[in-house]
Amino acid sequence: QVQLVESGGGFVQAGGSLRLSCAASGIIFRLNVMGWYRQAPGKQRELVAAVASGGSPNYADSAKARFTISRDNAKNTVDLQMNNLKPEDTAVYYCNSRMGNYIRWGQGTQVTVSS
């Protein structure tokens, strides 16, 4: 059974930081591209950052220079360090795994940034 379990969301003031973590099970972690997506109210889900094993991370323009994605293939985890958060970063953040056409999602974790 595939499980992606996110943690680390919460409430923070603008300019603050949060670190999201995703623990994966039931997948061959090292073969999956791992990513973080987010969905704000009334908006479509969008990519924040993604990284393949041994690859360079891919960031949305809104995340560049502020967010850092990292993965640990030994622990089957992928983290998202978010710095200098802005109110427009408020959203539900989802962990994602992708291997070919096999795509899985976590349940999401809320991030709220106040101005």
N, CA, C and O atoms as CSV, one atom per row, in Angstrom:
chain,resi,resn,atom,element,x,y,z
A,1,GLN,N,N,0.849,-1.190,0.000
A,1,GLN,CA,C,0.000,0.000,0.000
A,1,GLN,C,C,0.886,1.242,0.000
A,1,GLN,O,O,1.764,1.398,0.849
A,2,VAL,N,N,0.640,2.117,-0.962
A,2,VAL,CA,C,1.437,3.332,-1.079
A,2,VAL,C,C,0.927,4.373,-0.096
A,2,VAL,O,O,-0.275,4.623,-0.003
A,3,GLN,N,N,1.841,4.967,0.626
A,3,GLN,CA,C,1.483,6.055,1.532
A,3,GLN,C,C,2.511,7.173,1.429
A,3,GLN,O,O,3.719,6.945,1.476
A,4,LEU,N,N,1.996,8.378,1.288
A,4,LEU,CA,C,2.815,9.577,1.369
A,4,LEU,C,C,2.227,10.412,2.499
A,4,LEU,O,O,1.084,10.863,2.413
A,5,VAL,N,N,2.991,10.615,3.539
A,5,VAL,CA,C,2.476,11.290,4.733
A,5,VAL,C,C,3.254,12.576,4.951
A,5,VAL,O,O,4.458,12.567,5.210
A,6,GLU,N,N,2.523,13.690,4.839
A,6,GLU,CA,C,3.153,15.002,5.006
A,6,GLU,C,C,3.076,15.460,6.453
A,6,GLU,O,O,2.180,15.068,7.201
A,7,SER,N,N,4.017,16.285,6.823
A,7,SER,CA,C,3.996,16.922,8.139
A,7,SER,C,C,4.727,18.258,8.034
A,7,SER,O,O,5.463,18.508,7.080
A,8,GLY,N,N,4.509,19.107,9.030
A,8,GLY,CA,C,5.265,20.353,9.113
A,8,GLY,C,C,4.520,21.603,8.707
A,8,GLY,O,O,5.065,22.702,8.806
A,9,GLY,N,N,3.291,21.465,8.255
A,9,GLY,CA,C,2.538,22.662,7.914
A,9,GLY,C,C,2.159,23.443,9.162
A,9,GLY,O,O,2.369,22.987,10.286
A,10,GLY,N,N,1.599,24.623,8.948
A,10,GLY,CA,C,1.179,25.420,10.085
A,10,GLY,C,C,0.942,26.865,9.712
A,10,GLY,O,O,0.763,27.221,8.548
A,11,PHE,N,N,0.948,27.681,10.748
A,11,PHE,CA,C,0.670,29.107,10.613
A,11,PHE,C,C,1.950,29.876,10.889
A,11,PHE,O,O,2.642,29.614,11.872
A,12,VAL,N,N,2.263,30.834,10.011
A,12,VAL,CA,C,3.496,31.604,10.179
A,12,VAL,C,C,3.271,33.020,9.650
A,12,VAL,O,O,2.459,33.232,8.750
A,13,GLN,N,N,3.978,33.959,10.202
A,13,GLN,CA,C,3.890,35.332,9.705
A,13,GLN,C,C,4.761,35.503,8.467
A,13,GLN,O,O,5.720,34.762,8.250
A,14,ALA,N,N,4.406,36.487,7.674
A,14,ALA,CA,C,5.192,36.779,6.475
A,14,ALA,C,C,6.657,36.999,6.842
A,14,ALA,O,O,6.972,37.655,7.835
A,15,GLY,N,N,7.530,36.446,6.033
A,15,GLY,CA,C,8.956,36.519,6.301
A,15,GLY,C,C,9.487,35.343,7.087
A,15,GLY,O,O,10.699,35.168,7.206
A,16,GLY,N,N,8.590,34.535,7.624
A,16,GLY,CA,C,8.990,33.384,8.409
A,16,GLY,C,C,9.331,32.177,7.557
A,16,GLY,O,O,9.330,32.238,6.328
A,17,SER,N,N,9.625,31.070,8.242
A,17,SER,CA,C,10.039,29.839,7.572
A,17,SER,C,C,9.238,28.649,8.085
A,17,SER,O,O,8.769,28.632,9.223
A,18,LEU,N,N,9.096,27.674,7.227
A,18,LEU,CA,C,8.514,26.382,7.590
A,18,LEU,C,C,9.269,25.307,6.831
A,18,LEU,O,O,9.806,25.541,5.748
A,19,ARG,N,N,9.294,24.134,7.421
A,19,ARG,CA,C,9.884,22.975,6.749
A,19,ARG,C,C,8.847,21.878,6.673
A,19,ARG,O,O,8.347,21.414,7.697
A,20,LEU,N,N,8.525,21.463,5.463
A,20,LEU,CA,C,7.591,20.371,5.250
A,20,LEU,C,C,8.375,19.090,5.029
A,20,LEU,O,O,9.453,19.100,4.434
A,21,SER,N,N,7.823,17.991,5.513
A,21,SER,CA,C,8.456,16.701,5.320
A,21,SER,C,C,7.430,15.701,4.819
A,21,SER,O,O,6.261,15.750,5.203
A,22,CYS,N,N,7.871,14.801,3.965
A,22,CYS,CA,C,7.004,13.755,3.426
A,22,CYS,C,C,7.718,12.423,3.591
A,22,CYS,O,O,8.845,12.247,3.129
A,23,ALA,N,N,7.054,11.494,4.250
A,23,ALA,CA,C,7.585,10.145,4.418
A,23,ALA,C,C,6.827,9.202,3.500
A,23,ALA,O,O,5.599,9.132,3.540
A,24,ALA,N,N,7.563,8.483,2.679
A,24,ALA,CA,C,6.952,7.602,1.688
A,24,ALA,C,C,7.138,6.138,2.067
A,24,ALA,O,O,8.162,5.748,2.627
A,25,SER,N,N,6.130,5.347,1.752
A,25,SER,CA,C,6.218,3.904,1.926
A,25,SER,C,C,5.432,3.233,0.817
A,25,SER,O,O,4.511,3.817,0.248
A,26,GLY,N,N,5.805,2.005,0.518
A,26,GLY,CA,C,5.076,1.263,-0.497
A,26,GLY,C,C,5.508,1.556,-1.912
A,26,GLY,O,O,4.890,1.065,-2.857
A,27,ILE,N,N,6.553,2.341,-2.085
A,27,ILE,CA,C,7.070,2.630,-3.423
A,27,ILE,C,C,8.580,2.380,-3.432
A,27,ILE,O,O,9.226,2.365,-2.384
A,28,ILE,N,N,9.124,2.184,-4.621
A,28,ILE,CA,C,10.588,2.116,-4.760
A,28,ILE,C,C,11.043,3.561,-4.848
A,28,ILE,O,O,11.109,4.152,-5.926
A,29,PHE,N,N,11.352,4.106,-3.697
A,29,PHE,CA,C,11.520,5.546,-3.562
A,29,PHE,C,C,12.541,6.104,-4.549
A,29,PHE,O,O,12.304,7.132,-5.182
A,30,ARG,N,N,13.674,5.421,-4.674
A,30,ARG,CA,C,14.762,5.985,-5.484
A,30,ARG,C,C,14.403,6.077,-6.965
A,30,ARG,O,O,15.041,6.822,-7.709
A,31,LEU,N,N,13.408,5.341,-7.392
A,31,LEU,CA,C,12.995,5.362,-8.800
A,31,LEU,C,C,11.929,6.421,-9.092
A,31,LEU,O,O,11.567,6.649,-10.246
A,32,ASN,N,N,11.438,7.056,-8.043
A,32,ASN,CA,C,10.366,8.031,-8.201
A,32,ASN,C,C,10.896,9.447,-8.217
A,32,ASN,O,O,11.806,9.795,-7.465
A,33,VAL,N,N,10.323,10.249,-9.075
A,33,VAL,CA,C,10.492,11.695,-8.961
A,33,VAL,C,C,9.591,12.144,-7.810
A,33,VAL,O,O,8.396,11.847,-7.795
A,34,MET,N,N,10.161,12.849,-6.868
A,34,MET,CA,C,9.396,13.311,-5.707
A,34,MET,C,C,9.195,14.808,-5.818
A,34,MET,O,O,10.105,15.548,-6.191
A,35,GLY,N,N,8.005,15.234,-5.494
A,35,GLY,CA,C,7.722,16.651,-5.637
A,35,GLY,C,C,6.764,17.183,-4.592
A,35,GLY,O,O,6.133,16.434,-3.846
A,36,TRP,N,N,6.679,18.474,-4.566
A,36,TRP,CA,C,5.708,19.192,-3.750
A,36,TRP,C,C,4.861,20.062,-4.655
A,36,TRP,O,O,5.372,20.792,-5.505
A,37,TYR,N,N,3.559,19.971,-4.457
A,37,TYR,CA,C,2.593,20.793,-5.164
A,37,TYR,C,C,1.788,21.569,-4.121
A,37,TYR,O,O,1.810,21.249,-2.932
A,38,ARG,N,N,1.088,22.579,-4.585
A,38,ARG,CA,C,0.210,23.299,-3.675
A,38,ARG,C,C,-1.058,23.718,-4.397
A,38,ARG,O,O,-1.094,23.872,-5.618
A,39,GLN,N,N,-2.097,23.894,-3.593
A,39,GLN,CA,C,-3.378,24.337,-4.131
A,39,GLN,C,C,-3.988,25.354,-3.190
A,39,GLN,O,O,-4.312,25.054,-2.041
A,40,ALA,N,N,-4.137,26.559,-3.702
A,40,ALA,CA,C,-4.779,27.626,-2.943
A,40,ALA,C,C,-6.275,27.613,-3.238
A,40,ALA,O,O,-6.689,27.093,-4.274
A,41,PRO,N,N,-7.088,28.170,-2.352
A,41,PRO,CA,C,-8.539,28.187,-2.576
A,41,PRO,C,C,-8.894,28.826,-3.912
A,41,PRO,O,O,-8.438,29.924,-4.230
A,42,GLY,N,N,-9.709,28.129,-4.684
A,42,GLY,CA,C,-10.162,28.654,-5.963
A,42,GLY,C,C,-9.148,28.574,-7.079
A,42,GLY,O,O,-9.389,29.078,-8.176
A,43,LYS,N,N,-8.007,27.941,-6.812
A,43,LYS,CA,C,-6.965,27.844,-7.835
A,43,LYS,C,C,-6.632,26.391,-8.128
A,43,LYS,O,O,-6.950,25.493,-7.348
A,44,GLN,N,N,-5.989,26.181,-9.263
A,44,GLN,CA,C,-5.569,24.831,-9.621
A,44,GLN,C,C,-4.320,24.430,-8.833
A,44,GLN,O,O,-3.544,25.273,-8.384
A,45,ARG,N,N,-4.158,23.131,-8.685
A,45,ARG,CA,C,-2.953,22.637,-8.051
A,45,ARG,C,C,-1.754,22.925,-8.960
A,45,ARG,O,O,-1.819,22.746,-10.176
A,46,GLU,N,N,-0.662,23.373,-8.339
A,46,GLU,CA,C,0.500,23.745,-9.129
A,46,GLU,C,C,1.770,23.156,-8.532
A,46,GLU,O,O,1.864,22.925,-7.327
A,47,LEU,N,N,2.729,22.922,-9.394
A,47,LEU,CA,C,4.021,22.414,-8.949
A,47,LEU,C,C,4.765,23.499,-8.183
A,47,LEU,O,O,4.791,24.662,-8.585
A,48,VAL,N,N,5.367,23.091,-7.071
A,48,VAL,CA,C,6.250,23.984,-6.331
A,48,VAL,C,C,7.700,23.614,-6.615
A,48,VAL,O,O,8.512,24.464,-6.982
A,49,ALA,N,N,8.012,22.325,-6.438
A,49,ALA,CA,C,9.374,21.853,-6.675
A,49,ALA,C,C,9.351,20.341,-6.829
A,49,ALA,O,O,8.473,19.668,-6.289
A,50,ALA,N,N,10.308,19.817,-7.562
A,50,ALA,CA,C,10.413,18.375,-7.752
A,50,ALA,C,C,11.866,18.007,-7.959
A,50,ALA,O,O,12.670,18.813,-8.428
A,51,VAL,N,N,12.190,16.767,-7.599
A,51,VAL,CA,C,13.573,16.323,-7.769
A,51,VAL,C,C,13.610,14.816,-7.985
A,51,VAL,O,O,12.939,14.057,-7.286
A,52,ALA,N,N,14.390,14.403,-8.948
A,52,ALA,CA,C,14.649,12.985,-9.192
A,52,ALA,C,C,15.928,12.586,-8.471
A,52,ALA,O,O,16.744,13.434,-8.110
A,53,SER,N,N,16.089,11.289,-8.267
A,53,SER,CA,C,17.329,10.810,-7.645
A,53,SER,C,C,18.525,11.212,-8.492
A,53,SER,O,O,18.581,10.914,-9.685
A,54,GLY,N,N,19.469,11.881,-7.878
A,54,GLY,CA,C,20.670,12.284,-8.583
A,54,GLY,C,C,20.484,13.417,-9.562
A,54,GLY,O,O,21.409,13.763,-10.297
A,55,GLY,N,N,19.300,13.998,-9.582
A,55,GLY,CA,C,19.027,15.068,-10.524
A,55,GLY,C,C,19.025,16.436,-9.876
A,55,GLY,O,O,19.086,16.563,-8.654
A,56,SER,N,N,18.953,17.452,-10.711
A,56,SER,CA,C,18.849,18.816,-10.210
A,56,SER,C,C,17.391,19.132,-9.920
A,56,SER,O,O,16.508,18.731,-10.678
A,57,PRO,N,N,17.131,19.838,-8.843
A,57,PRO,CA,C,15.744,20.186,-8.536
A,57,PRO,C,C,15.139,21.113,-9.587
A,57,PRO,O,O,15.833,21.894,-10.238
A,58,ASN,N,N,13.846,20.998,-9.724
A,58,ASN,CA,C,13.087,21.868,-10.601
A,58,ASN,C,C,12.131,22.685,-9.736
A,58,ASN,O,O,11.359,22.127,-8.956
A,59,TYR,N,N,12.188,24.014,-9.879
A,59,TYR,CA,C,11.369,24.893,-9.047
A,59,TYR,C,C,10.425,25.737,-9.889
A,59,TYR,O,O,10.753,26.140,-11.005
A,60,ALA,N,N,9.252,25.996,-9.335
A,60,ALA,CA,C,8.396,27.015,-9.913
A,60,ALA,C,C,9.075,28.373,-9.717
A,60,ALA,O,O,9.847,28.563,-8.778
A,61,ASP,N,N,8.781,29.294,-10.602
A,61,ASP,CA,C,9.394,30.626,-10.491
A,61,ASP,C,C,9.115,31.248,-9.128
A,61,ASP,O,O,9.970,31.934,-8.568
A,62,SER,N,N,7.927,31.010,-8.600
A,62,SER,CA,C,7.545,31.597,-7.318
A,62,SER,C,C,8.345,31.032,-6.152
A,62,SER,O,O,8.409,31.640,-5.084
A,63,ALA,N,N,8.956,29.868,-6.361
A,63,ALA,CA,C,9.685,29.196,-5.285
A,63,ALA,C,C,11.200,29.404,-5.360
A,63,ALA,O,O,11.916,29.212,-4.378
A,64,LYS,N,N,11.663,29.793,-6.521
A,64,LYS,CA,C,13.114,29.956,-6.695
A,64,LYS,C,C,13.670,30.973,-5.706
A,64,LYS,O,O,13.058,32.009,-5.449
A,65,ALA,N,N,14.833,30.662,-5.161
A,65,ALA,CA,C,15.572,31.527,-4.231
A,65,ALA,C,C,14.952,31.565,-2.841
A,65,ALA,O,O,15.544,32.134,-1.924
A,66,ARG,N,N,13.777,30.973,-2.662
A,66,ARG,CA,C,13.163,30.965,-1.320
A,66,ARG,C,C,12.958,29.551,-0.775
A,66,ARG,O,O,13.053,29.331,0.432
A,67,PHE,N,N,12.680,28.601,-1.657
A,67,PHE,CA,C,12.378,27.234,-1.241
A,67,PHE,C,C,13.507,26.300,-1.672
A,67,PHE,O,O,14.166,26.525,-2.687
A,68,THR,N,N,13.716,25.254,-0.883
A,68,THR,CA,C,14.701,24.234,-1.224
A,68,THR,C,C,14.099,22.860,-1.006
A,68,THR,O,O,13.624,22.543,0.084
A,69,ILE,N,N,14.124,22.046,-2.057
A,69,ILE,CA,C,13.654,20.676,-1.939
A,69,ILE,C,C,14.865,19.763,-1.768
A,69,ILE,O,O,15.914,19.968,-2.379
A,70,SER,N,N,14.691,18.751,-0.921
A,70,SER,CA,C,15.771,17.787,-0.714
A,70,SER,C,C,15.166,16.420,-0.459
A,70,SER,O,O,14.078,16.312,0.108
A,71,ARG,N,N,15.859,15.388,-0.870
A,71,ARG,CA,C,15.372,14.029,-0.673
A,71,ARG,C,C,16.459,13.193,-0.036
A,71,ARG,O,O,17.653,13.438,-0.212
A,72,ASP,N,N,16.012,12.202,0.707
A,72,ASP,CA,C,16.926,11.256,1.349
A,72,ASP,C,C,16.458,9.862,0.965
A,72,ASP,O,O,15.486,9.349,1.518
A,73,ASN,N,N,17.153,9.258,0.019
A,73,ASN,CA,C,16.747,7.941,-0.471
A,73,ASN,C,C,16.927,6.845,0.574
A,73,ASN,O,O,16.297,5.791,0.478
A,74,ALA,N,N,17.766,7.078,1.555
A,74,ALA,CA,C,17.955,6.087,2.618
A,74,ALA,C,C,16.778,6.083,3.593
A,74,ALA,O,O,16.437,5.054,4.176
A,75,LYS,N,N,16.172,7.252,3.754
A,75,LYS,CA,C,15.058,7.382,4.702
A,75,LYS,C,C,13.704,7.450,4.011
A,75,LYS,O,O,12.670,7.478,4.678
A,76,ASN,N,N,13.700,7.476,2.680
A,76,ASN,CA,C,12.445,7.596,1.913
A,76,ASN,C,C,11.678,8.852,2.297
A,76,ASN,O,O,10.467,8.820,2.512
A,77,THR,N,N,12.402,9.948,2.379
A,77,THR,CA,C,11.768,11.214,2.728
A,77,THR,C,C,12.138,12.296,1.718
A,77,THR,O,O,13.202,12.268,1.099
A,78,VAL,N,N,11.231,13.236,1.580
A,78,VAL,CA,C,11.501,14.425,0.778
A,78,VAL,C,C,11.004,15.631,1.565
A,78,VAL,O,O,9.873,15.648,2.051
A,79,ASP,N,N,11.851,16.623,1.680
A,79,ASP,CA,C,11.546,17.803,2.468
A,79,ASP,C,C,11.458,19.036,1.575
A,79,ASP,O,O,12.015,19.086,0.478
A,80,LEU,N,N,10.738,20.026,2.092
A,80,LEU,CA,C,10.669,21.318,1.417
A,80,LEU,C,C,10.914,22.393,2.470
A,80,LEU,O,O,10.074,22.632,3.337
A,81,GLN,N,N,12.069,23.031,2.383
A,81,GLN,CA,C,12.387,24.147,3.262
A,81,GLN,C,C,11.883,25.419,2.607
A,81,GLN,O,O,12.261,25.748,1.482
A,82,MET,N,N,11.031,26.126,3.321
A,82,MET,CA,C,10.422,27.338,2.779
A,82,MET,C,C,10.838,28.534,3.627
A,82,MET,O,O,10.531,28.594,4.817
A,83,ASN,N,N,11.523,29.469,3.022
A,83,ASN,CA,C,11.990,30.674,3.709
A,83,ASN,C,C,11.323,31.910,3.113
A,83,ASN,O,O,10.801,31.880,1.998
A,84,ASN,N,N,11.354,32.984,3.875
A,84,ASN,CA,C,10.782,34.254,3.422
A,84,ASN,C,C,9.374,34.048,2.871
A,84,ASN,O,O,9.055,34.477,1.763
A,85,LEU,N,N,8.553,33.392,3.658
A,85,LEU,CA,C,7.199,33.073,3.197
A,85,LEU,C,C,6.367,34.328,3.027
A,85,LEU,O,O,6.525,35.310,3.752
A,86,LYS,N,N,5.474,34.270,2.048
A,86,LYS,CA,C,4.603,35.390,1.701
A,86,LYS,C,C,3.149,34.947,1.829
A,86,LYS,O,O,2.854,33.755,1.743
A,87,PRO,N,N,2.249,35.889,2.033
A,87,PRO,CA,C,0.827,35.509,2.133
A,87,PRO,C,C,0.349,34.713,0.920
A,87,PRO,O,O,-0.516,33.848,1.053
A,88,GLU,N,N,0.894,34.992,-0.240
A,88,GLU,CA,C,0.473,34.258,-1.436
A,88,GLU,C,C,0.972,32.819,-1.458
A,88,GLU,O,O,0.608,32.058,-2.354
A,89,ASP,N,N,1.796,32.435,-0.494
A,89,ASP,CA,C,2.209,31.041,-0.369
A,89,ASP,C,C,1.169,30.220,0.392
A,89,ASP,O,O,1.299,29.000,0.491
A,90,THR,N,N,0.163,30.862,0.919
A,90,THR,CA,C,-0.892,30.155,1.643
A,90,THR,C,C,-1.595,29.162,0.731
A,90,THR,O,O,-2.101,29.528,-0.330
A,91,ALA,N,N,-1.622,27.906,1.150
A,91,ALA,CA,C,-2.199,26.847,0.327
A,91,ALA,C,C,-2.125,25.529,1.091
A,91,ALA,O,O,-1.492,25.436,2.143
A,92,VAL,N,N,-2.777,24.525,0.545
A,92,VAL,CA,C,-2.547,23.157,0.988
A,92,VAL,C,C,-1.400,22.606,0.143
A,92,VAL,O,O,-1.437,22.668,-1.086
A,93,TYR,N,N,-0.401,22.076,0.803
A,93,TYR,CA,C,0.784,21.538,0.131
A,93,TYR,C,C,0.702,20.012,0.109
A,93,TYR,O,O,0.436,19.368,1.124
A,94,TYR,N,N,0.939,19.460,-1.079
A,94,TYR,CA,C,0.817,18.026,-1.285
A,94,TYR,C,C,2.151,17.423,-1.709
A,94,TYR,O,O,2.857,17.966,-2.558
A,95,CYS,N,N,2.471,16.311,-1.109
A,95,CYS,CA,C,3.615,15.517,-1.546
A,95,CYS,C,C,3.174,14.656,-2.728
A,95,CYS,O,O,2.038,14.182,-2.771
A,96,ASN,N,N,4.071,14.461,-3.672
A,96,ASN,CA,C,3.747,13.732,-4.898
A,96,ASN,C,C,4.889,12.801,-5.254
A,96,ASN,O,O,6.061,13.161,-5.139
A,97,SER,N,N,4.537,11.607,-5.685
A,97,SER,CA,C,5.541,10.699,-6.233
A,97,SER,C,C,5.123,10.325,-7.649
A,97,SER,O,O,3.941,10.144,-7.941
A,98,ARG,N,N,6.115,10.213,-8.511
A,98,ARG,CA,C,5.805,9.901,-9.912
A,98,ARG,C,C,6.865,8.966,-10.472
A,98,ARG,O,O,8.063,9.242,-10.406
A,99,MET,N,N,6.397,7.854,-11.026
A,99,MET,CA,C,7.269,6.930,-11.736
A,99,MET,C,C,6.523,6.507,-12.977
A,99,MET,O,O,5.625,5.667,-12.909
A,100,GLY,N,N,6.881,7.076,-14.107
A,100,GLY,CA,C,6.132,6.828,-15.326
A,100,GLY,C,C,4.703,7.330,-15.159
A,100,GLY,O,O,4.478,8.493,-14.825
A,101,ASN,N,N,3.750,6.449,-15.393
A,101,ASN,CA,C,2.338,6.823,-15.254
A,101,ASN,C,C,1.792,6.577,-13.851
A,101,ASN,O,O,0.609,6.800,-13.595
A,102,TYR,N,N,2.650,6.121,-12.947
A,102,TYR,CA,C,2.193,5.856,-11.581
A,102,TYR,C,C,2.435,7.108,-10.750
A,102,TYR,O,O,3.573,7.481,-10.463
A,103,ILE,N,N,1.345,7.736,-10.378
A,103,ILE,CA,C,1.394,8.992,-9.640
A,103,ILE,C,C,0.627,8.817,-8.339
A,103,ILE,O,O,-0.480,8.279,-8.324
A,104,ARG,N,N,1.220,9.270,-7.265
A,104,ARG,CA,C,0.570,9.170,-5.960
A,104,ARG,C,C,0.623,10.519,-5.261
A,104,ARG,O,O,1.520,11.330,-5.491
A,105,TRP,N,N,-0.371,10.736,-4.395
A,105,TRP,CA,C,-0.480,11.994,-3.655
A,105,TRP,C,C,-0.611,11.729,-2.160
A,105,TRP,O,O,-1.191,10.727,-1.742
A,106,GLY,N,N,-0.074,12.622,-1.379
A,106,GLY,CA,C,-0.335,12.623,0.046
A,106,GLY,C,C,-1.660,13.312,0.337
A,106,GLY,O,O,-2.346,13.782,-0.571
A,107,GLN,N,N,-2.000,13.362,1.596
A,107,GLN,CA,C,-3.284,13.931,1.991
A,107,GLN,C,C,-3.244,15.453,2.072
A,107,GLN,O,O,-4.291,16.097,2.135
A,108,GLY,N,N,-2.070,16.020,2.070
A,108,GLY,CA,C,-1.922,17.474,2.098
A,108,GLY,C,C,-1.726,18.026,3.494
A,108,GLY,O,O,-2.200,17.459,4.479
A,109,THR,N,N,-1.020,19.138,3.561
A,109,THR,CA,C,-0.823,19.834,4.826
A,109,THR,C,C,-1.010,21.333,4.592
A,109,THR,O,O,-0.502,21.889,3.618
A,110,GLN,N,N,-1.736,21.968,5.485
A,110,GLN,CA,C,-2.074,23.380,5.307
A,110,GLN,C,C,-0.917,24.271,5.733
A,110,GLN,O,O,-0.321,24.083,6.793
A,111,VAL,N,N,-0.615,25.242,4.883
A,111,VAL,CA,C,0.335,26.305,5.207
A,111,VAL,C,C,-0.402,27.629,5.102
A,111,VAL,O,O,-0.973,27.951,4.060
A,112,THR,N,N,-0.387,28.385,6.177
A,112,THR,CA,C,-1.052,29.677,6.199
A,112,THR,C,C,-0.039,30.745,6.586
A,112,THR,O,O,0.613,30.648,7.626
A,113,VAL,N,N,0.090,31.764,5.740
A,113,VAL,CA,C,1.041,32.846,5.973
A,113,VAL,C,C,0.249,34.141,6.150
A,113,VAL,O,O,-0.490,34.562,5.260
A,114,SER,N,N,0.418,34.752,7.300
A,114,SER,CA,C,-0.301,36.001,7.570
A,114,SER,C,C,0.569,37.201,7.209
A,114,SER,O,O,1.798,37.152,7.267
A,115,SER,N,N,-0.106,38.263,6.839
A,115,SER,CA,C,0.632,39.481,6.443
A,115,SER,C,C,0.913,40.365,7.644
A,115,SER,O,O,1.521,41.426,7.501
